Amino acid sequence: MTLHEGQKDALVAVPSIPRDDEGPVFREPWEAQAFALTVQLHERGAFTWSQWAEALGGEIANAGPNDPAENYYVHWMAALEKLTAEHDIVPREEFLARKDAWDRAARATPHGEPIELGRETNSHD
């Protein structure tokens, strides 16, 4: 993965991010997407990097010292959700509607298949 300048700055500012010699390491595609989205929102001025670091640090601290490293991007997403709400980046109603649609689609998706919006109308509940 080739990093651009904003991503390099993100790695320096968030030293605990899982990485190897070439840059960040992601176990799942959504982790890379969350990372890229966060950097892009910061670059567009949605929040400062210190606000981001504080939000992420708070999520990690709340998890406690025994929290497994595998949860890093779960905390990343929780911090991103809070910042987007605090800065009104996505209107609350739109956020809740999209979250609900993803939840319905996830429940309607057979195990092992990718979750796709639109499947929620074929729910197996």
C-alpha atoms as an extended CHARMM CRD file, in Angstrom:
* protein
*
       125  EXT
         1         1  MET       CA              0.0000000000        0.0000000000        0.0000000000  PROA      1               0.0000000000
         2         2  THR       CA              1.4300000000        3.3740000000       -0.9560000000  PROA      2               0.0000000000
         3         3  LEU       CA              0.7550000000        6.0610000000        1.6130000000  PROA      3               0.0000000000
         4         4  HSD       CA              0.0690000000        9.6610000000        0.7180000000  PROA      4               0.0000000000
         5         5  GLU       CA              1.1740000000       12.5220000000        2.9630000000  PROA      5               0.0000000000
         6         6  GLY       CA             -2.0230000000       12.6660000000        5.0780000000  PROA      6               0.0000000000
         7         7  GLN       CA             -1.8190000000        8.9560000000        5.7890000000  PROA      7               0.0000000000
         8         8  LYS       CA              1.8420000000        9.2420000000        6.7770000000  PROA      8               0.0000000000
         9         9  ASP       CA              0.9020000000       12.0520000000        9.1740000000  PROA      9               0.0000000000
        10        10  ALA       CA             -1.8470000000        9.8350000000       10.6080000000  PROA      10              0.0000000000
        11        11  LEU       CA              0.6310000000        7.0740000000       11.3460000000  PROA      11              0.0000000000
        12        12  VAL       CA              2.9290000000        9.4520000000       13.1970000000  PROA      12              0.0000000000
        13        13  ALA       CA              0.0640000000       11.0180000000       15.1750000000  PROA      13              0.0000000000
        14        14  VAL       CA             -1.4620000000        7.6740000000       16.1870000000  PROA      14              0.0000000000
        15        15  PRO       CA              1.5730000000        5.5450000000       17.1100000000  PROA      15              0.0000000000
        16        16  SER       CA             -0.4040000000        2.5490000000       18.3950000000  PROA      16              0.0000000000
        17        17  ILE       CA             -1.9420000000        1.8240000000       14.9810000000  PROA      17              0.0000000000
        18        18  PRO       CA             -1.2470000000       -1.7600000000       13.8450000000  PROA      18              0.0000000000
        19        19  ARG       CA              1.4830000000       -1.5800000000       11.1830000000  PROA      19              0.0000000000
        20        20  ASP       CA              4.5080000000       -3.1810000000        9.6570000000  PROA      20              0.0000000000
        21        21  ASP       CA              7.5490000000       -1.6130000000        7.9280000000  PROA      21              0.0000000000
        22        22  GLU       CA              5.4350000000       -0.5700000000        4.9400000000  PROA      22              0.0000000000
        23        23  GLY       CA              2.5690000000        1.0910000000        6.7830000000  PROA      23              0.0000000000
        24        24  PRO       CA             -0.7290000000        0.2120000000        8.4200000000  PROA      24              0.0000000000
        25        25  VAL       CA             -1.8600000000       -3.3990000000        8.5830000000  PROA      25              0.0000000000
        26        26  PHE       CA             -5.5460000000       -4.1820000000        8.1700000000  PROA      26              0.0000000000
        27        27  ARG       CA             -7.1380000000       -7.5500000000        8.9300000000  PROA      27              0.0000000000
        28        28  GLU       CA            -10.3580000000       -6.7270000000        7.0720000000  PROA      28              0.0000000000
        29        29  PRO       CA            -11.2230000000       -4.3760000000        4.1820000000  PROA      29              0.0000000000
        30        30  TRP       CA            -13.5120000000       -2.2920000000        6.4190000000  PROA      30              0.0000000000
        31        31  GLU       CA            -10.5300000000       -1.4100000000        8.6260000000  PROA      31              0.0000000000
        32        32  ALA       CA             -8.6620000000        0.0890000000        5.6520000000  PROA      32              0.0000000000
        33        33  GLN       CA            -11.8160000000        1.9260000000        4.6020000000  PROA      33              0.0000000000
        34        34  ALA       CA            -12.2960000000        3.3550000000        8.1030000000  PROA      34              0.0000000000
        35        35  PHE       CA             -8.6760000000        4.5030000000        8.1490000000  PROA      35              0.0000000000
        36        36  ALA       CA             -8.9690000000        6.1610000000        4.7270000000  PROA      36              0.0000000000
        37        37  LEU       CA            -12.2970000000        7.7910000000        5.5810000000  PROA      37              0.0000000000
        38        38  THR       CA            -10.8820000000        9.2520000000        8.7820000000  PROA      38              0.0000000000
        39        39  VAL       CA             -7.8490000000       10.6900000000        6.9900000000  PROA      39              0.0000000000
        40        40  GLN       CA            -10.0510000000       12.1020000000        4.2340000000  PROA      40              0.0000000000
        41        41  LEU       CA            -12.4780000000       13.7390000000        6.6810000000  PROA      41              0.0000000000
        42        42  HSD       CA             -9.5450000000       15.2760000000        8.5420000000  PROA      42              0.0000000000
        43        43  GLU       CA             -7.9970000000       16.5490000000        5.2890000000  PROA      43              0.0000000000
        44        44  ARG       CA            -11.3290000000       18.1670000000        4.4010000000  PROA      44              0.0000000000
        45        45  GLY       CA            -11.3960000000       19.9930000000        7.7290000000  PROA      45              0.0000000000
        46        46  ALA       CA            -14.1790000000       18.0100000000        9.3860000000  PROA      46              0.0000000000
        47        47  PHE       CA            -12.0960000000       17.7470000000       12.5780000000  PROA      47              0.0000000000
        48        48  THR       CA             -8.5570000000       18.4150000000       13.7230000000  PROA      48              0.0000000000
        49        49  TRP       CA             -6.0810000000       15.6150000000       14.1960000000  PROA      49              0.0000000000
        50        50  SER       CA             -5.8620000000       16.4000000000       17.9130000000  PROA      50              0.0000000000
        51        51  GLN       CA             -9.6610000000       15.9970000000       18.1370000000  PROA      51              0.0000000000
        52        52  TRP       CA             -9.3150000000       12.6550000000       16.3700000000  PROA      52              0.0000000000
        53        53  ALA       CA             -6.4770000000       11.4560000000       18.6020000000  PROA      53              0.0000000000
        54        54  GLU       CA             -8.4330000000       12.4670000000       21.6980000000  PROA      54              0.0000000000
        55        55  ALA       CA            -11.5730000000       10.6350000000       20.5060000000  PROA      55              0.0000000000
        56        56  LEU       CA             -9.6690000000        7.4740000000       19.6100000000  PROA      56              0.0000000000
        57        57  GLY       CA             -7.6140000000        7.5980000000       22.7960000000  PROA      57              0.0000000000
        58        58  GLY       CA            -10.8120000000        7.9240000000       24.8270000000  PROA      58              0.0000000000
        59        59  GLU       CA            -12.3520000000        4.8770000000       23.1770000000  PROA      59              0.0000000000
        60        60  ILE       CA             -9.2290000000        2.8080000000       23.7820000000  PROA      60              0.0000000000
        61        61  ALA       CA             -8.9380000000        4.0070000000       27.4010000000  PROA      61              0.0000000000
        62        62  ASN       CA            -12.5880000000        3.1540000000       28.0670000000  PROA      62              0.0000000000
        63        63  ALA       CA            -11.9680000000       -0.3810000000       26.8420000000  PROA      63              0.0000000000
        64        64  GLY       CA             -9.4130000000       -0.9840000000       29.5820000000  PROA      64              0.0000000000
        65        65  PRO       CA             -5.9520000000       -2.5160000000       29.6960000000  PROA      65              0.0000000000
        66        66  ASN       CA             -7.0690000000       -6.0890000000       28.9580000000  PROA      66              0.0000000000
        67        67  ASP       CA             -8.8220000000       -5.2180000000       25.7080000000  PROA      67              0.0000000000
        68        68  PRO       CA             -7.4320000000       -7.3810000000       22.8770000000  PROA      68              0.0000000000
        69        69  ALA       CA             -5.4580000000       -5.6480000000       20.1310000000  PROA      69              0.0000000000
        70        70  GLU       CA             -7.9130000000       -7.0630000000       17.5810000000  PROA      70              0.0000000000
        71        71  ASN       CA            -10.4460000000       -4.4860000000       18.8010000000  PROA      71              0.0000000000
        72        72  TYR       CA             -8.3340000000       -1.5260000000       17.6640000000  PROA      72              0.0000000000
        73        73  TYR       CA            -10.4570000000       -0.7110000000       14.6220000000  PROA      73              0.0000000000
        74        74  VAL       CA            -13.6830000000       -1.3310000000       16.5310000000  PROA      74              0.0000000000
        75        75  HSD       CA            -12.5510000000        1.5400000000       18.7620000000  PROA      75              0.0000000000
        76        76  TRP       CA            -11.5070000000        3.4680000000       15.6580000000  PROA      76              0.0000000000
        77        77  MET       CA            -15.0430000000        3.1960000000       14.2770000000  PROA      77              0.0000000000
        78        78  ALA       CA            -16.6430000000        4.1570000000       17.5910000000  PROA      78              0.0000000000
        79        79  ALA       CA            -14.4400000000        7.2700000000       17.7190000000  PROA      79              0.0000000000
        80        80  LEU       CA            -15.2800000000        8.1100000000       14.1060000000  PROA      80              0.0000000000
        81        81  GLU       CA            -19.0060000000        7.7290000000       14.7610000000  PROA      81              0.0000000000
        82        82  LYS       CA            -18.7870000000       10.0380000000       17.7800000000  PROA      82              0.0000000000
        83        83  LEU       CA            -16.8180000000       12.6950000000       15.9170000000  PROA      83              0.0000000000
        84        84  THR       CA            -19.1650000000       12.6630000000       12.9400000000  PROA      84              0.0000000000
        85        85  ALA       CA            -22.0820000000       13.0990000000       15.3370000000  PROA      85              0.0000000000
        86        86  GLU       CA            -20.3870000000       15.8230000000       17.3980000000  PROA      86              0.0000000000
        87        87  HSD       CA            -19.4210000000       17.7800000000       14.2820000000  PROA      87              0.0000000000
        88        88  ASP       CA            -22.7600000000       17.1230000000       12.5610000000  PROA      88              0.0000000000
        89        89  ILE       CA            -20.9720000000       15.6610000000        9.5390000000  PROA      89              0.0000000000
        90        90  VAL       CA            -23.8680000000       13.3050000000        8.9150000000  PROA      90              0.0000000000
        91        91  PRO       CA            -27.2970000000       14.3940000000       10.1440000000  PROA      91              0.0000000000
        92        92  ARG       CA            -28.4480000000       12.1530000000       13.0080000000  PROA      92              0.0000000000
        93        93  GLU       CA            -31.5600000000       10.9140000000       11.1830000000  PROA      93              0.0000000000
        94        94  GLU       CA            -29.5150000000        9.9360000000        8.1260000000  PROA      94              0.0000000000
        95        95  PHE       CA            -26.9200000000        8.1870000000       10.2990000000  PROA      95              0.0000000000
        96        96  LEU       CA            -29.5770000000        6.1830000000       12.1520000000  PROA      96              0.0000000000
        97        97  ALA       CA            -31.3670000000        5.2490000000        8.9260000000  PROA      97              0.0000000000
        98        98  ARG       CA            -28.1430000000        4.0200000000        7.3170000000  PROA      98              0.0000000000
        99        99  LYS       CA            -27.1080000000        2.1280000000       10.4540000000  PROA      99              0.0000000000
       100       100  ASP       CA            -30.5320000000        0.4630000000       10.5610000000  PROA      100             0.0000000000
       101       101  ALA       CA            -30.3080000000       -0.4720000000        6.8690000000  PROA      101             0.0000000000
       102       102  TRP       CA            -26.8930000000       -2.0570000000        7.4260000000  PROA      102             0.0000000000
       103       103  ASP       CA            -28.1900000000       -3.9500000000       10.4500000000  PROA      103             0.0000000000
       104       104  ARG       CA            -31.1350000000       -5.3330000000        8.4730000000  PROA      104             0.0000000000
       105       105  ALA       CA            -28.8740000000       -6.2310000000        5.5530000000  PROA      105             0.0000000000
       106       106  ALA       CA            -26.4240000000       -7.9970000000        7.8860000000  PROA      106             0.0000000000
       107       107  ARG       CA            -29.2100000000      -10.0670000000        9.4280000000  PROA      107             0.0000000000
       108       108  ALA       CA            -30.5160000000      -10.9600000000        5.9590000000  PROA      108             0.0000000000
       109       109  THR       CA            -27.1060000000      -12.0050000000        4.6040000000  PROA      109             0.0000000000
       110       110  PRO       CA            -26.2330000000      -15.7000000000        4.6940000000  PROA      110             0.0000000000
       111       111  HSD       CA            -23.1440000000      -16.4960000000        6.7470000000  PROA      111             0.0000000000
       112       112  GLY       CA            -19.9270000000      -16.0950000000        4.7830000000  PROA      112             0.0000000000
       113       113  GLU       CA            -21.3450000000      -13.8000000000        2.1200000000  PROA      113             0.0000000000
       114       114  PRO       CA            -20.5580000000      -10.0790000000        1.8830000000  PROA      114             0.0000000000
       115       115  ILE       CA            -23.1410000000       -7.7390000000        3.3690000000  PROA      115             0.0000000000
       116       116  GLU       CA            -24.8580000000       -5.6370000000        0.7300000000  PROA      116             0.0000000000
       117       117  LEU       CA            -27.4330000000       -2.9260000000        1.1910000000  PROA      117             0.0000000000
       118       118  GLY       CA            -30.6630000000       -4.0090000000       -0.4530000000  PROA      118             0.0000000000
       119       119  ARG       CA            -30.6480000000       -7.4600000000        1.0850000000  PROA      119             0.0000000000
       120       120  GLU       CA            -32.5730000000       -6.1060000000        4.0480000000  PROA      120             0.0000000000
       121       121  THR       CA            -35.7750000000       -6.4590000000        2.0420000000  PROA      121             0.0000000000
       122       122  ASN       CA            -35.1560000000      -10.2130000000        1.8890000000  PROA      122             0.0000000000
       123       123  SER       CA            -34.6700000000      -10.6410000000        5.6430000000  PROA      123             0.0000000000
       124       124  HSD       CA            -34.7930000000      -14.1400000000        7.0630000000  PROA      124             0.0000000000
       125       125  ASP       CA            -36.0000000000      -12.9150000000       10.4900000000  PROA      125             0.0000000000
